[in-house]
Amino acid sequence: MAPILSICIPTLNRDKLLEVLLENLELEATAYLDKIEIVVADNASTDTTEDIVKNSPLPIIYGKQKSTVGFARNILFATTKLASGKFVWVIGDDDMILPGGVSSVLSSIDTVPDINYHYLNFGWIDYQFRAKVIRDKNTPTPKSLLQHLQFSDTDWKQLERLEDLVFLPGSNPSATFSGMFCFVTRRQYYIDAIATLKPSNSLDGSSVLIDDCFPHAILSLPKVAGKPISYIGKPVLLQGISGWEWKGYAYKNMVFGTFQFFEWLEKTPFAKDAMHLLWNSYYDMAGKLFFRMLHFSEEHQGLDIVLNKAIPFSAHNPIFWDAFMEESRLNLNTEYDAKLLSEWVTELLITNPDAKIGLWGVLGRGRNFVKLSPHLQKNLVWIADRQPELEGTLLNGTDLIINHPNTLQATKLDILVIGARKDFVDEIINFATPIMPPKVTIVSVKGISTTAKNHH
């Protein structure tokens, strides 16, 4: 008999990431091997991917392409040539299945066996931190990761129609169908797609073909539009982020790709009331990301692509410009604060050029402080943040690991830079002052103080 569920993993030269995922599956899937199969579709890797698969204690169906093909082609290879399950769940080699995730999917299929589409609520995790959570049994999944999900509704329910998904409470409905990992559907849909999908062999994220960017949505949504689906609200998976080789094109794919996808979706049976909500959410997202593409142009590729159609289309909507202006205000204020921090620390180094610098807070002001201060990096010896999901990861632009703030006590610093907004500065100073020696200079957006006197 065919398994109920095929968990399909397309991969290419990411052996270390795949190894962590397979360890994750050992914990989450072993109890269900009578109902599931695990498939690895190797896109002609030249690293140790094949050895990683062979050394896993899991029974894995493994197939290797003769030569590297496009990402969408490898997904079809996994789902139609290697898999045999009634349902298919495609996940990335950098994703993480949460405790009970496989069980939740199987339970949903068993509860409503006639439903063809099961939507999986999800969150996000840094791919570096993922390894620590999976391998260190004493590191539970931080609650903070489970507080920011695609949808805030965490109950299981049967929805009367697919389109009802976009009306669930969430911060960005336009991203509802963007992930290949956030739904389980009939394998037959993938088989049917062979005749219609025409993806390219592009791998770097630069493609403008909808068949490359949204193949998973194209093959599934028209078949279930207007029909009942199940919604698994308890988060099943965390999408791995920060490790994408194509991340330079990520915003291009979100702005242009989603625009192209929604134009296509308009021509399907997808309900118009849901389309209206999706478009409004898209304008908000596009306005924010367009500012970032302009302002951080060295980090993002594909500006010419979004300027061709997506931005001219969006620019007629006031939601787009409201989001653009709000994003510009937030970013410019943050950069101004970071510039002040950098200037103040630079002045302090005039009298103490060998001063050891620590940075508390790595998002926003902290990130910009590092970016604006390459001349200070030789003095930077310690970085910390209170968000546990950042702990143990490298801070971009440095070779330093992000620590837990408690490690401050064992760190000898001359200057502590607080890269947080004004609301949090006093709280951080009250924590840091008792555990640091006297005469450490504290620099924050509220000014300069010392641990000896602790006044501004």
C-alpha positions as CSV (number, residue, x, y, z in Angstrom):
1,M,0.0,0.0,0.0
2,A,1.1,3.5,-0.7
3,P,2.2,5.6,2.3
4,I,-0.3,8.3,3.4
5,L,2.4,11.0,3.3
6,S,5.6,11.6,1.4
7,I,7.9,14.2,3.0
8,C,10.0,15.4,0.1
9,I,13.2,17.3,0.5
10,P,14.8,18.9,-2.6
11,T,18.5,19.7,-2.0
12,L,21.6,20.9,-3.8
13,N,25.1,21.1,-2.2
14,R,23.8,21.8,1.3
15,D,24.9,18.6,3.0
16,K,25.3,20.2,6.5
17,L,21.9,21.7,6.4
18,L,20.3,18.5,5.2
19,E,22.1,16.5,8.0
20,V,20.5,18.7,10.6
21,L,17.0,18.3,9.0
22,L,17.4,14.5,8.9
23,E,18.3,14.6,12.6
24,N,15.1,16.6,13.2
25,L,13.1,14.0,11.2
26,E,14.6,11.2,13.4
27,L,12.9,12.8,16.3
28,E,9.6,13.7,14.6
29,A,9.0,11.0,12.0
30,T,10.4,7.7,13.3
31,A,7.2,6.8,15.1
32,Y,5.2,7.1,11.9
33,L,7.3,5.2,9.4
34,D,4.4,2.9,8.8
35,K,2.4,5.8,7.4
36,I,5.1,8.1,5.8
37,E,8.1,8.0,3.5
38,I,11.0,10.4,3.4
39,V,12.3,11.4,0.0
40,V,15.5,13.3,-0.8
41,A,15.9,14.6,-4.3
42,D,19.6,15.5,-4.8
43,N,20.0,18.0,-7.6
44,A,23.4,16.6,-8.7
45,S,25.3,17.7,-5.6
46,T,29.1,17.5,-5.5
47,D,29.4,17.6,-1.7
48,T,28.8,14.8,0.8
49,T,25.0,14.9,0.4
50,E,24.8,11.2,-0.7
51,D,26.9,10.1,2.3
52,I,24.7,12.1,4.7
53,V,21.7,10.2,3.4
54,K,23.4,6.8,3.5
55,N,24.5,7.4,7.1
56,S,21.1,8.4,8.4
57,P,19.3,5.7,10.3
58,L,16.1,6.7,8.6
59,P,14.8,4.7,5.6
60,I,15.2,7.3,2.9
61,I,14.1,7.1,-0.8
62,Y,17.1,8.9,-2.5
63,G,17.4,10.0,-6.1
64,K,20.1,12.0,-7.7
65,Q,19.7,14.1,-10.9
66,K,22.2,13.3,-13.6
67,S,22.9,17.1,-13.9
68,T,21.7,20.1,-12.0
69,V,18.3,21.4,-13.1
70,G,16.1,24.3,-11.9
71,F,14.6,24.2,-8.4
72,A,11.0,23.7,-9.6
73,R,12.2,20.8,-11.8
74,N,13.8,19.1,-8.8
75,I,10.6,19.5,-6.8
76,L,8.7,17.6,-9.6
77,F,11.4,15.0,-9.7
78,A,11.0,14.5,-5.9
79,T,7.2,14.4,-5.9
80,T,6.4,12.5,-9.2
81,K,9.4,10.2,-9.8
82,L,10.6,9.3,-6.3
83,A,7.6,9.7,-4.0
84,S,4.6,7.4,-3.9
85,G,2.4,8.8,-1.1
86,K,-1.2,9.8,-1.4
87,F,-0.2,13.2,0.0
88,V,2.9,15.2,-0.5
89,W,4.7,17.7,1.9
90,V,7.7,19.5,0.3
91,I,10.0,21.1,2.9
92,G,13.3,22.9,2.6
93,D,16.6,21.4,3.8
94,D,17.0,24.4,6.1
95,D,13.5,24.1,7.6
96,M,12.6,22.7,11.0
97,I,9.6,20.5,11.9
98,L,8.3,21.4,15.3
99,P,7.6,18.8,18.0
100,G,4.4,17.0,17.0
101,G,4.4,18.4,13.5
102,V,4.3,15.2,11.6
103,S,1.6,13.9,14.0
104,S,-0.5,17.0,13.4
105,V,-0.4,16.6,9.6
106,L,-1.3,12.9,9.8
107,S,-4.1,13.6,12.3
108,S,-5.6,16.2,10.0
109,I,-5.5,13.9,7.0
110,D,-7.1,11.2,9.1
111,T,-9.8,13.5,10.5
112,V,-10.9,14.8,7.1
113,P,-9.8,12.1,4.6
114,D,-11.8,13.7,1.7
115,I,-10.0,17.0,2.0
116,N,-7.4,17.6,-0.6
117,Y,-5.5,20.5,0.9
118,H,-4.2,21.0,4.4
119,Y,-2.7,24.4,5.3
120,L,0.1,24.4,7.9
121,N,0.6,27.4,10.1
122,F,4.3,28.3,10.4
123,G,7.0,30.6,11.8
124,W,10.6,31.4,11.1
125,I,14.0,30.4,12.5
126,D,17.6,31.4,11.7
127,Y,19.2,28.5,9.9
128,Q,22.3,28.6,12.2
129,F,20.2,28.6,15.4
130,R,18.1,25.7,14.0
131,A,21.0,23.4,14.5
132,K,21.4,24.3,18.1
133,V,17.7,23.8,18.9
134,I,17.6,20.4,17.2
135,R,20.9,19.0,18.5
136,D,20.9,20.5,22.0
137,K,18.1,18.7,23.9
138,N,18.5,21.4,26.6
139,T,17.6,24.2,24.2
140,P,13.8,24.3,23.9
141,T,12.3,26.1,21.0
142,P,12.1,29.7,22.2
143,K,8.6,30.9,22.9
144,S,9.4,34.1,21.0
145,L,9.7,32.1,17.8
146,L,6.1,30.8,18.3
147,Q,4.7,34.3,19.0
148,H,5.3,35.5,15.4
149,L,3.5,33.2,13.0
150,Q,1.9,33.5,9.6
151,F,-1.4,33.4,11.4
152,S,-2.2,34.0,15.1
153,D,-5.1,31.5,15.1
154,T,-3.6,28.3,16.5
155,D,-6.7,26.0,16.5
156,W,-7.3,23.2,13.9
157,K,-10.4,23.9,11.8
158,Q,-12.1,23.0,8.6
159,L,-12.6,26.0,6.4
160,E,-15.5,26.2,4.1
161,R,-13.3,27.4,1.2
162,L,-9.6,27.8,0.5
163,E,-10.0,31.6,0.3
164,D,-11.1,31.9,4.0
165,L,-7.4,31.4,4.8
166,V,-6.6,35.0,3.9
167,F,-9.2,36.3,6.4
168,L,-7.5,34.7,9.4
169,P,-5.8,37.1,11.7
170,G,-2.2,37.6,10.5
171,S,0.3,40.4,9.7
172,N,0.9,39.7,6.0
173,P,-1.9,37.8,4.2
174,S,-0.1,38.4,0.9
175,A,2.5,35.8,2.0
176,T,-0.1,33.1,2.7
177,F,0.7,31.0,-0.4
178,S,4.4,32.0,-0.9
179,G,6.0,29.0,0.8
180,M,6.2,25.5,-0.7
181,F,6.4,24.1,2.8
182,C,3.1,25.5,4.2
183,F,0.7,23.0,2.7
184,V,0.1,19.3,2.2
185,T,-1.8,18.2,-0.9
186,R,-2.5,15.3,-3.2
187,R,0.5,13.9,-5.0
188,Q,-1.7,13.7,-8.1
189,Y,-1.6,17.5,-8.3
190,Y,2.1,17.3,-8.9
191,I,1.7,14.6,-11.5
192,D,-0.9,16.7,-13.3
193,A,1.5,19.7,-13.3
194,I,4.1,17.9,-15.4
195,A,2.0,18.7,-18.5
196,T,1.5,22.4,-17.7
197,L,4.5,23.7,-15.7
198,K,7.4,24.8,-17.8
199,P,10.1,25.9,-15.3
200,S,13.6,26.9,-16.4
201,N,16.9,25.8,-15.0
202,S,17.5,29.1,-13.1
203,L,18.8,28.6,-9.6
204,D,20.0,32.1,-8.4
205,G,16.6,33.7,-7.9
206,S,16.8,36.0,-10.9
207,S,14.1,34.2,-13.0
208,V,11.0,36.2,-14.0
209,L,9.0,33.0,-14.9
210,I,6.1,32.4,-12.6
211,D,6.6,28.7,-13.1
212,D,10.0,29.1,-11.3
213,C,8.8,31.3,-8.5
214,F,5.3,29.9,-7.6
215,P,5.1,26.4,-9.1
216,H,3.6,25.0,-5.8
217,A,0.8,27.5,-5.8
218,I,0.1,27.2,-9.5
219,L,-0.4,23.4,-9.4
220,S,-2.6,23.4,-6.3
221,L,-4.7,26.5,-5.8
222,P,-7.0,26.3,-8.9
223,K,-7.9,22.8,-7.9
224,V,-9.0,23.7,-4.4
225,A,-10.3,27.3,-4.9
226,G,-13.8,27.6,-3.4
227,K,-13.6,24.2,-1.8
228,P,-13.2,23.1,1.8
229,I,-9.7,22.7,3.2
230,S,-8.2,22.0,6.7
231,Y,-6.2,24.6,8.6
232,I,-3.7,23.3,11.1
233,G,-3.3,26.3,13.4
234,K,-0.8,24.8,15.8
235,P,2.5,25.7,14.1
236,V,4.0,22.7,12.4
237,L,7.2,24.1,10.9
238,L,9.7,26.9,11.1
239,Q,11.0,28.1,7.8
240,G,14.8,28.4,7.8
241,I,16.0,31.9,7.0
242,S,19.2,33.7,6.4
243,G,20.9,30.9,4.6
244,W,19.5,31.3,1.1
245,E,22.1,31.5,-1.7
246,W,19.5,33.5,-3.7
247,K,18.8,36.0,-0.9
248,G,20.0,38.9,-3.0
249,Y,16.9,38.4,-5.1
250,A,14.6,37.7,-2.2
251,Y,12.9,41.1,-2.3
252,K,12.6,41.0,-6.0
253,N,10.8,37.7,-5.7
254,M,8.5,39.0,-3.0
255,V,7.6,42.2,-4.9
256,F,7.7,41.1,-8.6
257,G,7.0,37.4,-8.0
258,T,3.9,38.0,-5.8
259,F,2.6,40.7,-8.2
260,Q,2.9,38.2,-11.1
261,F,1.4,35.5,-9.0
262,F,-1.7,37.6,-8.0
263,E,-2.2,38.7,-11.6
264,W,-2.3,35.0,-12.5
265,L,-4.5,34.1,-9.6
266,E,-7.1,36.7,-10.7
267,K,-7.7,34.6,-13.8
268,T,-8.5,31.4,-11.7
269,P,-11.7,30.6,-9.7
270,F,-10.1,32.2,-6.6
271,A,-12.8,34.4,-4.9
272,K,-12.8,38.1,-5.6
273,D,-13.3,39.2,-2.0
274,A,-10.2,37.3,-1.0
275,M,-8.3,38.7,-3.9
276,H,-9.1,42.3,-2.8
277,L,-7.6,41.6,0.6
278,L,-4.5,39.9,-0.9
279,W,-3.9,43.0,-3.1
280,N,-4.2,45.4,-0.2
281,S,-1.8,43.4,1.8
282,Y,0.5,43.2,-1.2
283,Y,0.6,47.0,-1.5
284,D,1.7,47.3,2.1
285,M,4.4,44.7,1.7
286,A,5.6,46.1,-1.7
287,G,5.9,49.7,-0.3
288,K,8.1,48.6,2.6
289,L,10.3,46.3,0.5
290,F,10.7,48.9,-2.4
291,F,12.1,51.4,0.1
292,R,14.6,48.8,1.3
293,M,15.6,47.9,-2.3
294,L,16.3,51.6,-3.0
295,H,18.0,52.4,0.3
296,F,20.1,49.3,0.7
297,S,20.7,48.8,-3.0
298,E,24.0,47.0,-2.4
299,E,22.2,44.2,-0.6
300,H,19.4,43.6,-3.1
301,Q,19.3,42.7,-6.8
302,G,16.5,42.9,-9.3
303,L,15.5,46.5,-8.9
304,D,15.1,46.9,-12.7
305,I,12.7,43.9,-12.7
306,V,10.4,45.4,-10.1
307,L,10.5,48.8,-11.7
308,N,9.2,47.4,-15.0
309,K,5.7,46.4,-13.9
310,A,5.2,45.8,-10.2
311,I,6.1,49.3,-8.9
312,P,4.2,51.2,-11.6
313,F,1.1,49.1,-10.9
314,S,1.4,49.5,-7.1
315,A,2.2,53.3,-7.2
316,H,-1.4,54.1,-8.0
317,N,-2.5,52.8,-4.6
318,P,-2.1,55.0,-1.4
319,I,-1.5,51.9,0.8
320,F,1.8,51.5,-1.1
321,W,3.0,55.0,-0.4
322,D,1.9,55.0,3.2
323,A,4.0,51.8,3.8
324,F,6.9,53.3,1.8
325,M,6.9,56.5,3.9
326,E,6.6,54.7,7.2
327,E,9.4,52.3,6.3
328,S,11.6,55.3,5.3
329,R,10.9,57.0,8.6
330,L,11.8,54.0,10.7
331,N,15.0,53.2,8.8
332,L,16.2,56.8,8.6
333,N,15.6,57.4,12.3
334,T,17.4,54.1,13.1
335,E,20.4,55.1,10.9
336,Y,20.6,58.5,12.5
337,D,20.8,57.0,16.0
338,A,23.4,54.5,14.8
339,K,25.5,57.3,13.3
340,L,25.4,59.2,16.6
341,L,26.6,56.0,18.5
342,S,29.4,55.5,16.0
343,E,30.5,59.2,16.3
344,W,30.5,59.1,20.1
345,V,32.5,55.9,20.3
346,T,35.0,57.2,17.7
347,E,35.6,60.2,19.9
348,L,36.1,58.0,23.0
349,L,38.8,56.0,21.1
350,I,40.9,59.1,20.6
351,T,42.0,58.9,24.2
352,N,41.9,55.1,24.5
353,P,42.6,53.6,21.0
354,D,42.8,50.1,22.4
355,A,39.5,50.2,24.2
356,K,37.5,46.9,24.2
357,I,34.0,47.5,22.8
358,G,30.9,45.4,23.5
359,L,27.6,45.8,21.6
360,W,24.2,44.9,23.2
361,G,21.4,44.7,20.6
362,V,22.0,43.5,17.0
363,L,18.8,44.5,15.2
364,G,18.1,48.0,13.9
365,R,20.5,50.4,15.6
366,G,23.0,47.7,16.5
367,R,23.1,46.3,13.0
368,N,23.6,49.8,11.5
369,F,26.2,50.6,14.1
370,V,28.3,47.7,12.9
371,K,27.7,48.6,9.3
372,L,28.6,52.3,9.8
373,S,31.7,51.5,11.9
374,P,34.1,49.3,10.0
375,H,36.9,51.3,11.7
376,L,35.7,50.1,15.1
377,Q,35.5,46.4,14.4
378,K,39.1,45.8,15.5
379,N,38.0,46.9,19.0
380,L,34.7,45.0,19.0
381,V,35.1,41.9,21.2
382,W,31.6,41.1,22.5
383,I,28.1,41.1,21.0
384,A,24.9,40.1,22.8
385,D,21.1,40.2,22.4
386,R,18.2,39.1,24.5
387,Q,16.5,37.3,21.7
388,P,17.4,33.6,22.3
389,E,16.9,32.7,18.7
390,L,19.9,34.9,17.8
391,E,22.2,33.3,20.4
392,G,25.1,31.3,18.8
393,T,24.7,32.8,15.4
394,L,27.3,35.0,13.6
395,L,26.5,38.7,13.3
396,N,26.6,39.7,9.7
397,G,29.7,41.8,8.8
398,T,31.7,40.4,11.8
399,D,33.3,37.2,12.8
400,L,31.7,37.4,16.3
401,I,29.1,35.1,17.8
402,I,26.1,36.6,19.4
403,N,26.1,35.8,23.1
404,H,23.5,35.8,25.9
405,P,23.6,39.0,27.9
406,N,24.6,37.1,31.0
407,T,28.0,36.6,29.6
408,L,28.7,40.3,30.1
409,Q,29.8,39.6,33.6
410,A,32.8,37.5,32.5
411,T,33.7,40.0,29.7
412,K,36.2,42.8,30.2
413,L,35.0,45.9,28.4
414,D,35.9,49.5,28.3
415,I,32.9,50.6,26.3
416,L,29.4,49.1,26.2
417,V,27.3,50.3,23.2
418,I,23.6,49.8,23.7
419,G,22.1,49.3,20.2
420,A,18.5,49.6,21.4
421,R,15.8,52.2,21.1
422,K,15.3,54.7,23.9
423,D,12.5,52.8,25.6
424,F,14.8,49.9,26.5
425,V,18.0,51.8,27.5
426,D,17.3,52.3,31.2
427,E,16.3,48.6,31.6
428,I,19.5,47.4,30.0
429,I,21.7,49.8,32.0
430,N,20.1,48.7,35.2
431,F,20.9,45.1,34.3
432,A,24.5,45.8,33.1
433,T,25.7,48.2,35.7
434,P,25.9,45.8,38.7
435,I,27.8,43.1,36.8
436,M,30.4,45.4,35.2
437,P,33.4,46.9,36.8
438,P,33.5,50.7,37.5
439,K,34.5,53.2,34.9
440,V,33.0,51.3,32.0
441,T,31.6,53.9,29.5
442,I,28.1,53.2,28.4
443,V,27.0,54.7,25.1
444,S,23.3,54.7,24.1
445,V,20.8,56.9,22.3
446,K,20.2,58.6,25.6
447,G,23.8,59.8,25.8
448,I,27.1,58.7,27.5
449,S,27.4,57.5,31.1
450,T,29.7,55.4,33.2
451,T,29.1,52.5,35.6
452,A,30.8,54.4,38.4
453,K,28.2,57.2,38.4
454,N,25.5,55.9,36.2
455,H,24.1,59.3,35.2
456,H,23.7,60.9,31.8
